[in-house]
Structure formats: structure tokens, C-alpha cells
Amino acid sequence: MPELPEVEVVRLGLEPAIVGATLRDVRVLEPRSLKRHDARRGDFVGMLIGRTVNSAQRRGKFMWFPLDGSGTGDHVDALVTHLGMSGQVLLNTRDASPERHLRIQFVIEPGDGEPLLMSFVDQRIFGSMAVDYLVAVGDRWVPSQVAHIAPDPLEPAFDDERFVAAIRAKHTGVKRAILDQTLISGVGNIYADEALWASKIHGERATERLTRAQAESLLAEIRVVLQKALAEGGTSFDEQYLNVNGESGYFAHSLNAYGQTGRPCPRCGTPIVRKSFMNRGSHFCPRCQRR
């Protein structure tokens, strides 16, 4: 958390304000928020001040903002953001009070408006920002630190046939497979549980036992749940995920399995069960999702 829908909501909120804007000032209040930045390429602040943002892009749980001008050598630079568990990127007026847990703050100057504050807020400091260079991966230019992850299922570049073949060739549990960002990016614990519930597949079922039809159904349900969550502004259980205006998403009201322990399954009425999984929890219906 945040997962693909939450990150895309933030990207969509930032895009109108930041694209075409110039970064006039950058303050780093928490150096740990730069853990993904390679200081050997240059100083984070020095690489950003005076640069103009050309676009706002995303793959999986990463978003990045390509910058004008050349970077180090012949590379094009981008400001890369990963929200981690509790990261937020908020927009506000210049006279706004500093947010609690403020880690990095930017003054951005849109081409046709008043300067704004863009604040990276992160309670648990698992998120990060970095200046990274873009590399060609397939038909896209992505930051070098994003090059290893797979396209996400909402990208045109996502290859359905490749996914179906790859997941059926693995030897692991289905849930563990769809959390593997090198197989399919952007899916986290919440939406994995929801897609598995919708496709009636137990998360511990062996991937090699999936039929082609089941793998295709699972991918279709992943897309459905991600798109629905995106339309509803993402999932907020507390203030650790907010959009750029400080507002919560409301997909939590549409959850069928995740966080519903003890409540009746919307499909059959059997109480939803929670089981420990990878230091987190899996939520499923023991009747609809037989292992």
C-alpha cells in the first residue's frame, strides 16, 4: 500500500500542475528519503533546481517525471518517486503550513500560474525520491531502477499471452506469483486478494495447476479490480494514503475479501477467513476459493 490505483490517482492529480512547470527550489528534510538516489551521479537538489518537467508517467507502483535538458552524459534524467507504505505527494499554495512528516519539499512554477508547493510526505520513510536516467525497455523509456519490473496490466505494452504462459510455468503459489513485480507489476496485497476472490482461486493454489482459462480469468479480474479502484480514487484505511489534495479514496467500501475477516462472503455467505501470508495476511472465502 499504496498500489497501482493509488499511485495512478496521484500521478493524474500531479500531471496538470507539474507538467511544464519549473522546479524553483528543493529542500530535503529527511536524507533517508533519498535512499534510491545515486549520489555518484550528482547532488539531488543540484540536479533538479531550474529543470522543467516534461511529462508524468507510471509503471506499476513507480511514477516518474522526465526533465528537460540532458542529464549526466547522454542520458535523460527523471525525478522518480516510489510511495512505499505511507508516502504521499501533496500540492498546496506557497503560504500553506508544513505537513506533518514532511520529507522533501519543492517549489514549482507552472508556466501560466502562481508557484505551488509540492510536498513529499512519508510517515514511515519506506518511500523515496531519486533523480535517475531513462533507459529503453521495449517500447518505453523508463528509469534504470524500474527496468527490471514487468509492464502493469493497464499498460498497452502488457502481453496477455506471455503472462498466462509465464504464470503457468512457475512453481509457486498463485498469490505469491501475482505479487512478483517481475511477472506483473502494480498488484499488491489488497488487489491480489480481491482478484483471487473474484476469480474463485485460492492464493495458495499451485501455479502449475492453473488451467489456461483460469489464468486468463485471473488476469481479467486483476484488471477489473484495478480499474474499479482507480475510478473510486483508490483504497484508504487511514491517512497513510491521500491524493494530491489530501483526500481519501473510497474503494474500501467496495472490498469483498481484503480486510473483511469474519464478515459473510458477498457471494455465498460463508465468513471470510484471514491467514498469515508473507508477514501480511491473505483474506479469502474458504467455500468459494477451495485450495
ABEGO torsion letter per residue (X at the ends): OBBAAAAAAAAAAAAAAABGBBBABBBBABAAAAAABBAAAEBAAAAABGBBBABBBBBEABBBBBBBEBBBEABBBBBBBBAEAABBBBBBBAABBBBBGBABBBBBBBAABBBBBBBBBBAAGABBBBBBBBBBBEABBBBAAAAABBBBAABAABBAAAAAAAAAABBBBAAAAAABAAABBGBBAAAAAAAAAAAGBBAABBAAABBAAAAAAAAAAAAAAAAAAAAAGEBBABAABBBAAGBBBAAAAABAABGABGBBBAAAGBBBBBBBBGGBBBBBBAAABBX
